[in-house]
Amino acid sequence: MARAKNAKTPKGPLVGGREMGRVLITGASAGIGAELARVFAKHGHKLALVARSEDKLKVLAGELKSEFGTDTILVPADLSTAKGVTAVVAALDKRKAEIDILVNNAGVLEVGPFCDTPTEDLMNLVNLNVAALTRLTSLLLPRMVERRFGRVLNVASLAAFQPLPTMAAYAASKAYVLALSEALSEELRGTGVTVTALCPGLTDTDMVAGVKARSTTAASMPSILISDPKDVARQAYRALMAGRVIHVPGLPNRVSAAWAQVTPRWLTRTLTGFAARRTDWSKRV
Ligand SMILES: NC(=O)c1ccc[n+]([C@@H]2O[C@H](COP(=O)([O-])OP(=O)(O)OC[C@H]3O[C@@H](n4cnc5c(N)ncnc54)[C@H](OP(=O)(O)O)[C@@H]3O)[C@@H](O)[C@H]2O)c1
């Protein structure tokens, strides 16, 4: 489905005889979101990219335009507020941009003891990882159901499968994303709309660089356990288009997710608690 380099009049893939609508990707200015944008562009999709850093979005859109001829709308916004989310949908409506694929990728991580984390940082995490994802899905999903086609990719995490002391709010937010995605995938059965939860393990992005900067224990993590964001994005695309409900990229991560699902909760939280107590989060960035 990839377009020729420097294609002059790009056309997206077809669905039911019509050209597929745009792919809306949140958190597209960096990391997994930027790689997802590259994968969708390579497959000929039109894009709408959201993040706060307009400059980074412009650079990415320029790259995708010259490489694949991608038609991209930029919607710079802070999704941690309800106003930011509704402004994105209003901007898309103004451009008459139909969203056939929604990628809820924007997210933040807070590490360290809960009591040492500023309340506002915790609330920012909940607002972005949980509230923005829910609001955007709620605003766009009914339109997909009406058109009888749609794909939603919710970026959860391997952290969704277990409680993680010292990443308590983050893991809880991702458990919400996973549970919401699974429930919606059943609610939407037969509608032509599918929901996929992507559950990556540690992936080499700024988010992980931030964790490594906070802790020598995290910094000594073997590189074999850290995924390449390009690979995560490629796998995510395949899982989404195939309508898979849950995708965990990478064999070690799949083993870890499977283990968490068959282990009694008391044992999982005891082990993650033990690991957390051995982690030094004393450095602040
Ligand atoms: N990296 C990992 O190990 C890993 C593992 C599992 C799951 N994940 C999940 O994967 C997703 C992407 O993570 P990543 O590692 O790619 O992170 P990243 O490199 O830090 O990128 C985060 C993206 O979210 C955007 N963002 C942050 N706050 C925002 C806000 N208030 N409004 C709008 N956009 C905002 C950032 O753009 P601006 O700063 O320009 O706004 C950026 O584009 C997250 O949901 C994360 O939880 C990551």
The ligand as a Gaussian input file, in Angstrom:
#p B3LYP/6-31G(d) Opt

LIG

0 1
 N        8.519000       4.003000      26.070000
 C        8.067000       2.956000      26.735000
 O        8.838000       2.161000      27.340000
 C        6.599000       2.637000      26.765000
 C        6.210000       1.369000      27.192000
 C        4.850000       1.064000      27.235000
 C        3.918000       1.998000      26.859000
 N        4.329000       3.226000      26.460000
 C        3.278000       4.191000      26.089000
 O        3.476000       4.594000      24.765000
 C        2.955000       5.912000      24.569000
 C        4.028000       6.764000      23.916000
 O        5.147000       6.793000      24.787000
 P        6.615000       7.189000      24.292000
 O        7.549000       6.302000      25.011000
 O        6.648000       7.302000      22.825000
 O        6.717000       8.617000      24.981000
 P        7.479000       9.960000      24.548000
 O        8.597000       9.661000      23.634000
 O        7.723000      10.666000      25.820000
 O        6.337000      10.728000      23.709000
 C        5.169000      11.145000      24.336000
 C        4.305000      11.870000      23.319000
 O        3.136000      12.341000      24.018000
 C        3.015000      13.735000      23.774000
 N        2.413000      14.406000      24.913000
 C        2.862000      14.442000      26.209000
 N        2.065000      15.206000      26.961000
 C        1.076000      15.672000      26.135000
 C       -0.030000      16.517000      26.313000
 N       -0.314000      17.058000      27.506000
 N       -0.819000      16.798000      25.246000
 C       -0.544000      16.276000      24.032000
 N        0.497000      15.457000      23.803000
 C        1.292000      15.161000      24.836000
 C        4.438000      14.221000      23.542000
 O        4.454000      15.391000      22.748000
 P        4.621000      16.887000      23.293000
 O        5.599000      16.850000      24.410000
 O        5.066000      17.607000      22.081000
 O        3.248000      17.282000      23.707000
 C        4.998000      13.057000      22.720000
 O        4.635000      13.195000      21.369000
 C        2.540000       6.393000      25.962000
 O        1.157000       6.222000      26.127000
 C        3.302000       5.467000      26.897000
 O        2.669000       5.325000      28.131000
 C        5.638000       3.575000      26.396000

